């Protein structure tokens, strides 16, 4: 199924990297075309390769006869989730990571709906993201050496800049709903969160290895950007499947950690504390209840 999915997406989407490399006169020209999102046609014309995401369509309130909001976490160490990391051979395949794509989108101003919380109330700026993902700490003996007229030791300056390899988890917030017109269960991704180590505690005694939330993105605002970043496909260098395709198709392995339940909107670990097995069983129970809701729709 996985190979079939990637194969179909390769056929129905537009330009792939292999076509670019076959037509480019030099590596520099290839990289410039990718950076500018352009290609040169057979007639010698330069055209844009920027693609618009497939529109969701408008949903009437009356057509949603059932819905449930769920929060999930994606572990990027799992094999199925590896495409969300960066993978490149330096020329033919040049795929950004999901983290890089989002940060570049925020930096360019193409993604503006960036927040500090999962309820999307406190907006963040690009500089706030930089401050949260970077840290420079200058030790006191660096200044002491300067005061003493000595050449300061560069090792006295601790620098940490978060990159793709430091991001090991992603949180998703989405809604499952039953569309009365279509008569089927649908899923709509509402937001995603990048999680990484706390940059302000790296290299200190307070570094406990716990991952924290870096920022939340209101997903509809990021679709255009993510639709123009292709995902690494080990089975096909010419594949042009995008992050937007991958996320909307739910091509990832995840665990539900919070949902609307009889306990309210409460993380599972709070009403099933200190029981990892019980928490996973509850996650599976919630997932099964969502699937059962669609089956119940056809019960008479």
Secondary structure, 3 states (H helix, E strand, C coil): CHHHHHHHHHHHCCCCHHHHHHHCCCHHHHHHHHHHCEEECCCCCEEECCCCCCCCCCCCHHHEEEEEEEEEEEECCCHHHHHHCCEECCCCCEECCHHHHHHHHHHHCCCCCEECCCCCCCECCHHHHHHHHEEEEECHHHHHHHHCCCCCCHHHEEEEECCHHHCCEEEEEEEEEEECCCCEEEEEEEEEEEEEECCCCCCCCCCCCCEEEEEEEEHHHHHHHHCCCECCCCCCCCCCCEHHHHHHCCCCCEEEEEEEECCEEEEHHHHCCCCHHHHHHHHHHHHHHHHHHHHHCCCC
